[in-house]
């Protein structure tokens, strides 16, 4: 059972998450040869102030 975790900045609306789940599920099914009922997608919405890259905190 593939589980995909997506970490991104918070603020995405439900419609964006719905579309993302559809696309990710389709890609996993095609790539892994599994069926949609076996794919789980988890979103972790992270505040921009809690994320850093290249030695710097996002603001």
N, C-alpha and C positions, 0 to 999 in steps of 0.2 A: 504494500500500500504506500505509494509515494506521498510524501508530505513536503510541501513547498512553503517556506517562510519568506515573506517579503517585508523587509524593513525599509521604511521610507518616512519622509517628513509627514507629520500629521496635517490634516486639513483636506484630505481627499473626500469627495462626496460618495454616497452609496452607489450612484450610477457608475462612477469611475471604478470602484472596487468590483462591482458586478461584471463589468466588461473585462477587467483584468483577470478575474477568476475564470471567465469563459475562455479567454485566450491562453492562459497558462495551462488550464486543464486540457485543452485541445493539443497543445504542444507536448505535454507530458504523455498523453495517450498515444500520439503519433510516434514519439521518440522511444517510449518504453514498451509499447505494445500492451498497454493496460486499458481498462475501461473507465469512464468518468466516475462511476460510483466508488472507485478505489483511490481517487485522487483527493487530497485535502490541501487547501490553501489557507494559510494563516497570515494575517496582516499584523504587523507591529508598527503602530503609529508612534513616531518618536518626535518629541519637540525639537525644533531646529537648534535651540539653545543647549540641547543635550547631545549634540553630534559634532564631531570635528573631523577634519581631513587635512592632510599635508601640514600637520603640526599646528593647525589653527582651528579655533572653535567657530562654527557657523554662527552668524548673528541674524 
